[in-house]
């Protein structure tokens, strides 16, 4: 029906603007952003991994943006797979807690965009 997207959007807006902040205030009084910043600052390796991810992502976007018109699509896709390996494996070996948070954030972002 045509009303389904409107109802879904209204429920999502209610959750994001009312329910989520209220639950965060009750369950975690310091707030989600303060908690995340504290978590990231607990170990210097976490900040190093974030910097590594940022540099690698910017470099990959620049590289793939330049070569995607000159290479077959299958090769470009393999470059993205290689990027995923370079991003995930070192962090999974060194900092599993950060990977859990990163996976949860990525999944949340994908679900929100879907």
PyMOL CGO cylinders between C-alpha atoms (Angstrom):
from pymol import cmd
from pymol.cgo import CYLINDER

trace = [
    CYLINDER, 0.00, 0.00, 0.00, 1.06, 3.60, -0.43, 0.3, 1, 1, 1, 1, 1, 1,
    CYLINDER, 1.06, 3.60, -0.43, 0.84, 4.36, 3.27, 0.3, 1, 1, 1, 1, 1, 1,
    CYLINDER, 0.84, 4.36, 3.27, 3.46, 1.77, 4.27, 0.3, 1, 1, 1, 1, 1, 1,
    CYLINDER, 3.46, 1.77, 4.27, 6.53, 3.96, 3.51, 0.3, 1, 1, 1, 1, 1, 1,
    CYLINDER, 6.53, 3.96, 3.51, 4.96, 6.88, 5.38, 0.3, 1, 1, 1, 1, 1, 1,
    CYLINDER, 4.96, 6.88, 5.38, 4.23, 4.72, 8.43, 0.3, 1, 1, 1, 1, 1, 1,
    CYLINDER, 4.23, 4.72, 8.43, 7.75, 3.27, 8.31, 0.3, 1, 1, 1, 1, 1, 1,
    CYLINDER, 7.75, 3.27, 8.31, 9.30, 6.73, 8.06, 0.3, 1, 1, 1, 1, 1, 1,
    CYLINDER, 9.30, 6.73, 8.06, 7.16, 8.00, 10.94, 0.3, 1, 1, 1, 1, 1, 1,
    CYLINDER, 7.16, 8.00, 10.94, 8.16, 5.05, 13.13, 0.3, 1, 1, 1, 1, 1, 1,
    CYLINDER, 8.16, 5.05, 13.13, 11.82, 5.53, 12.26, 0.3, 1, 1, 1, 1, 1, 1,
    CYLINDER, 11.82, 5.53, 12.26, 11.64, 9.23, 13.02, 0.3, 1, 1, 1, 1, 1, 1,
    CYLINDER, 11.64, 9.23, 13.02, 9.92, 8.56, 16.35, 0.3, 1, 1, 1, 1, 1, 1,
    CYLINDER, 9.92, 8.56, 16.35, 12.56, 6.00, 17.25, 0.3, 1, 1, 1, 1, 1, 1,
    CYLINDER, 12.56, 6.00, 17.25, 15.47, 8.25, 16.26, 0.3, 1, 1, 1, 1, 1, 1,
    CYLINDER, 15.47, 8.25, 16.26, 14.19, 11.45, 17.85, 0.3, 1, 1, 1, 1, 1, 1,
    CYLINDER, 14.19, 11.45, 17.85, 12.23, 10.24, 20.91, 0.3, 1, 1, 1, 1, 1, 1,
    CYLINDER, 12.23, 10.24, 20.91, 12.71, 6.62, 21.91, 0.3, 1, 1, 1, 1, 1, 1,
    CYLINDER, 12.71, 6.62, 21.91, 16.45, 6.20, 21.28, 0.3, 1, 1, 1, 1, 1, 1,
    CYLINDER, 16.45, 6.20, 21.28, 17.54, 9.32, 23.19, 0.3, 1, 1, 1, 1, 1, 1,
    CYLINDER, 17.54, 9.32, 23.19, 15.23, 8.41, 26.08, 0.3, 1, 1, 1, 1, 1, 1,
    CYLINDER, 15.23, 8.41, 26.08, 16.62, 4.87, 26.28, 0.3, 1, 1, 1, 1, 1, 1,
    CYLINDER, 16.62, 4.87, 26.28, 20.18, 6.16, 26.09, 0.3, 1, 1, 1, 1, 1, 1,
    CYLINDER, 20.18, 6.16, 26.09, 19.55, 8.59, 28.93, 0.3, 1, 1, 1, 1, 1, 1,
    CYLINDER, 19.55, 8.59, 28.93, 18.13, 5.82, 31.12, 0.3, 1, 1, 1, 1, 1, 1,
    CYLINDER, 18.13, 5.82, 31.12, 20.55, 3.02, 30.26, 0.3, 1, 1, 1, 1, 1, 1,
    CYLINDER, 20.55, 3.02, 30.26, 23.73, 5.02, 29.78, 0.3, 1, 1, 1, 1, 1, 1,
    CYLINDER, 23.73, 5.02, 29.78, 23.63, 8.44, 31.47, 0.3, 1, 1, 1, 1, 1, 1,
    CYLINDER, 23.63, 8.44, 31.47, 26.87, 9.75, 29.95, 0.3, 1, 1, 1, 1, 1, 1,
    CYLINDER, 26.87, 9.75, 29.95, 25.39, 9.68, 26.43, 0.3, 1, 1, 1, 1, 1, 1,
    CYLINDER, 25.39, 9.68, 26.43, 26.33, 7.62, 23.38, 0.3, 1, 1, 1, 1, 1, 1,
    CYLINDER, 26.33, 7.62, 23.38, 28.80, 10.10, 21.87, 0.3, 1, 1, 1, 1, 1, 1,
    CYLINDER, 28.80, 10.10, 21.87, 30.66, 10.60, 25.15, 0.3, 1, 1, 1, 1, 1, 1,
    CYLINDER, 30.66, 10.60, 25.15, 30.73, 6.83, 25.65, 0.3, 1, 1, 1, 1, 1, 1,
    CYLINDER, 30.73, 6.83, 25.65, 32.12, 6.28, 22.14, 0.3, 1, 1, 1, 1, 1, 1,
    CYLINDER, 32.12, 6.28, 22.14, 34.81, 8.94, 22.55, 0.3, 1, 1, 1, 1, 1, 1,
    CYLINDER, 34.81, 8.94, 22.55, 35.79, 7.48, 25.93, 0.3, 1, 1, 1, 1, 1, 1,
    CYLINDER, 35.79, 7.48, 25.93, 35.93, 3.98, 24.44, 0.3, 1, 1, 1, 1, 1, 1,
    CYLINDER, 35.93, 3.98, 24.44, 38.12, 5.13, 21.55, 0.3, 1, 1, 1, 1, 1, 1,
    CYLINDER, 38.12, 5.13, 21.55, 40.47, 6.98, 23.88, 0.3, 1, 1, 1, 1, 1, 1,
    CYLINDER, 40.47, 6.98, 23.88, 40.98, 4.06, 26.27, 0.3, 1, 1, 1, 1, 1, 1,
    CYLINDER, 40.98, 4.06, 26.27, 43.64, 2.47, 24.09, 0.3, 1, 1, 1, 1, 1, 1,
    CYLINDER, 43.64, 2.47, 24.09, 45.95, 4.32, 21.68, 0.3, 1, 1, 1, 1, 1, 1,
    CYLINDER, 45.95, 4.32, 21.68, 45.80, 1.40, 19.23, 0.3, 1, 1, 1, 1, 1, 1,
    CYLINDER, 45.80, 1.40, 19.23, 42.12, 2.21, 18.61, 0.3, 1, 1, 1, 1, 1, 1,
    CYLINDER, 42.12, 2.21, 18.61, 42.95, 5.72, 17.44, 0.3, 1, 1, 1, 1, 1, 1,
    CYLINDER, 42.95, 5.72, 17.44, 45.75, 4.29, 15.26, 0.3, 1, 1, 1, 1, 1, 1,
    CYLINDER, 45.75, 4.29, 15.26, 43.32, 1.83, 13.66, 0.3, 1, 1, 1, 1, 1, 1,
    CYLINDER, 43.32, 1.83, 13.66, 40.83, 4.62, 12.95, 0.3, 1, 1, 1, 1, 1, 1,
    CYLINDER, 40.83, 4.62, 12.95, 43.60, 6.67, 11.33, 0.3, 1, 1, 1, 1, 1, 1,
    CYLINDER, 43.60, 6.67, 11.33, 44.66, 3.60, 9.30, 0.3, 1, 1, 1, 1, 1, 1,
    CYLINDER, 44.66, 3.60, 9.30, 41.06, 3.09, 8.14, 0.3, 1, 1, 1, 1, 1, 1,
    CYLINDER, 41.06, 3.09, 8.14, 40.73, 6.75, 7.16, 0.3, 1, 1, 1, 1, 1, 1,
    CYLINDER, 40.73, 6.75, 7.16, 43.97, 6.83, 5.16, 0.3, 1, 1, 1, 1, 1, 1,
    CYLINDER, 43.97, 6.83, 5.16, 43.22, 3.52, 3.45, 0.3, 1, 1, 1, 1, 1, 1,
    CYLINDER, 43.22, 3.52, 3.45, 39.65, 4.54, 2.58, 0.3, 1, 1, 1, 1, 1, 1,
    CYLINDER, 39.65, 4.54, 2.58, 40.68, 7.90, 1.12, 0.3, 1, 1, 1, 1, 1, 1,
    CYLINDER, 40.68, 7.90, 1.12, 43.47, 6.25, -0.86, 0.3, 1, 1, 1, 1, 1, 1,
    CYLINDER, 43.47, 6.25, -0.86, 41.15, 3.53, -2.17, 0.3, 1, 1, 1, 1, 1, 1,
    CYLINDER, 41.15, 3.53, -2.17, 38.48, 6.03, -3.21, 0.3, 1, 1, 1, 1, 1, 1,
    CYLINDER, 38.48, 6.03, -3.21, 41.09, 8.06, -5.09, 0.3, 1, 1, 1, 1, 1, 1,
    CYLINDER, 41.09, 8.06, -5.09, 42.64, 4.99, -6.74, 0.3, 1, 1, 1, 1, 1, 1,
    CYLINDER, 42.64, 4.99, -6.74, 39.41, 3.27, -7.69, 0.3, 1, 1, 1, 1, 1, 1,
    CYLINDER, 39.41, 3.27, -7.69, 37.95, 6.55, -8.92, 0.3, 1, 1, 1, 1, 1, 1,
    CYLINDER, 37.95, 6.55, -8.92, 40.85, 6.89, -11.35, 0.3, 1, 1, 1, 1, 1, 1,
    CYLINDER, 40.85, 6.89, -11.35, 40.97, 3.31, -12.64, 0.3, 1, 1, 1, 1, 1, 1,
    CYLINDER, 40.97, 3.31, -12.64, 37.31, 2.28, -12.71, 0.3, 1, 1, 1, 1, 1, 1,
    CYLINDER, 37.31, 2.28, -12.71, 36.72, 3.54, -16.25, 0.3, 1, 1, 1, 1, 1, 1,
    CYLINDER, 36.72, 3.54, -16.25, 39.87, 1.87, -17.57, 0.3, 1, 1, 1, 1, 1, 1,
    CYLINDER, 39.87, 1.87, -17.57, 39.42, -1.55, -15.97, 0.3, 1, 1, 1, 1, 1, 1,
    CYLINDER, 39.42, -1.55, -15.97, 36.75, -4.22, -16.28, 0.3, 1, 1, 1, 1, 1, 1,
    CYLINDER, 36.75, -4.22, -16.28, 34.09, -4.12, -13.60, 0.3, 1, 1, 1, 1, 1, 1,
    CYLINDER, 34.09, -4.12, -13.60, 35.15, -7.50, -12.22, 0.3, 1, 1, 1, 1, 1, 1,
    CYLINDER, 35.15, -7.50, -12.22, 38.64, -6.15, -11.46, 0.3, 1, 1, 1, 1, 1, 1,
    CYLINDER, 38.64, -6.15, -11.46, 37.21, -3.05, -9.79, 0.3, 1, 1, 1, 1, 1, 1,
    CYLINDER, 37.21, -3.05, -9.79, 35.06, -5.31, -7.59, 0.3, 1, 1, 1, 1, 1, 1,
    CYLINDER, 35.06, -5.31, -7.59, 38.14, -7.35, -6.68, 0.3, 1, 1, 1, 1, 1, 1,
    CYLINDER, 38.14, -7.35, -6.68, 39.84, -4.11, -5.61, 0.3, 1, 1, 1, 1, 1, 1,
    CYLINDER, 39.84, -4.11, -5.61, 36.95, -3.46, -3.22, 0.3, 1, 1, 1, 1, 1, 1,
    CYLINDER, 36.95, -3.46, -3.22, 37.31, -7.00, -1.85, 0.3, 1, 1, 1, 1, 1, 1,
    CYLINDER, 37.31, -7.00, -1.85, 41.04, -6.44, -1.35, 0.3, 1, 1, 1, 1, 1, 1,
    CYLINDER, 41.04, -6.44, -1.35, 40.24, -3.18, 0.44, 0.3, 1, 1, 1, 1, 1, 1,
    CYLINDER, 40.24, -3.18, 0.44, 37.89, -5.05, 2.78, 0.3, 1, 1, 1, 1, 1, 1,
    CYLINDER, 37.89, -5.05, 2.78, 40.66, -7.52, 3.64, 0.3, 1, 1, 1, 1, 1, 1,
    CYLINDER, 40.66, -7.52, 3.64, 43.13, -4.68, 4.27, 0.3, 1, 1, 1, 1, 1, 1,
    CYLINDER, 43.13, -4.68, 4.27, 40.59, -2.93, 6.49, 0.3, 1, 1, 1, 1, 1, 1,
    CYLINDER, 40.59, -2.93, 6.49, 39.27, -5.84, 8.51, 0.3, 1, 1, 1, 1, 1, 1,
    CYLINDER, 39.27, -5.84, 8.51, 42.04, -8.38, 9.08, 0.3, 1, 1, 1, 1, 1, 1,
    CYLINDER, 42.04, -8.38, 9.08, 44.57, -6.17, 10.94, 0.3, 1, 1, 1, 1, 1, 1,
    CYLINDER, 44.57, -6.17, 10.94, 41.88, -4.66, 13.16, 0.3, 1, 1, 1, 1, 1, 1,
    CYLINDER, 41.88, -4.66, 13.16, 40.33, -8.07, 13.89, 0.3, 1, 1, 1, 1, 1, 1,
    CYLINDER, 40.33, -8.07, 13.89, 43.69, -9.40, 15.00, 0.3, 1, 1, 1, 1, 1, 1,
    CYLINDER, 43.69, -9.40, 15.00, 44.54, -6.42, 17.22, 0.3, 1, 1, 1, 1, 1, 1,
    CYLINDER, 44.54, -6.42, 17.22, 41.30, -4.89, 18.51, 0.3, 1, 1, 1, 1, 1, 1,
    CYLINDER, 41.30, -4.89, 18.51, 38.18, -7.06, 18.50, 0.3, 1, 1, 1, 1, 1, 1,
    CYLINDER, 38.18, -7.06, 18.50, 36.11, -4.66, 20.63, 0.3, 1, 1, 1, 1, 1, 1,
    CYLINDER, 36.11, -4.66, 20.63, 36.59, -1.85, 18.09, 0.3, 1, 1, 1, 1, 1, 1,
    CYLINDER, 36.59, -1.85, 18.09, 35.59, -4.21, 15.29, 0.3, 1, 1, 1, 1, 1, 1,
    CYLINDER, 35.59, -4.21, 15.29, 32.36, -5.07, 17.10, 0.3, 1, 1, 1, 1, 1, 1,
    CYLINDER, 32.36, -5.07, 17.10, 31.53, -1.39, 17.42, 0.3, 1, 1, 1, 1, 1, 1,
    CYLINDER, 31.53, -1.39, 17.42, 32.51, -0.72, 13.79, 0.3, 1, 1, 1, 1, 1, 1,
    CYLINDER, 32.51, -0.72, 13.79, 30.40, -3.63, 12.50, 0.3, 1, 1, 1, 1, 1, 1,
    CYLINDER, 30.40, -3.63, 12.50, 27.42, -2.48, 14.56, 0.3, 1, 1, 1, 1, 1, 1,
    CYLINDER, 27.42, -2.48, 14.56, 27.80, 1.07, 13.25, 0.3, 1, 1, 1, 1, 1, 1,
    CYLINDER, 27.80, 1.07, 13.25, 28.14, -0.07, 9.65, 0.3, 1, 1, 1, 1, 1, 1,
    CYLINDER, 28.14, -0.07, 9.65, 25.13, -2.38, 9.95, 0.3, 1, 1, 1, 1, 1, 1,
    CYLINDER, 25.13, -2.38, 9.95, 23.09, 0.45, 11.49, 0.3, 1, 1, 1, 1, 1, 1,
    CYLINDER, 23.09, 0.45, 11.49, 24.08, 2.79, 8.68, 0.3, 1, 1, 1, 1, 1, 1,
    CYLINDER, 24.08, 2.79, 8.68, 23.22, 0.23, 6.00, 0.3, 1, 1, 1, 1, 1, 1,
    CYLINDER, 23.22, 0.23, 6.00, 19.85, -0.49, 7.59, 0.3, 1, 1, 1, 1, 1, 1,
    CYLINDER, 19.85, -0.49, 7.59, 19.08, 3.21, 7.87, 0.3, 1, 1, 1, 1, 1, 1,
    CYLINDER, 19.08, 3.21, 7.87, 19.97, 3.77, 4.21, 0.3, 1, 1, 1, 1, 1, 1,
    CYLINDER, 19.97, 3.77, 4.21, 17.95, 0.76, 3.11, 0.3, 1, 1, 1, 1, 1, 1,
]
cmd.load_cgo(trace, "trace")
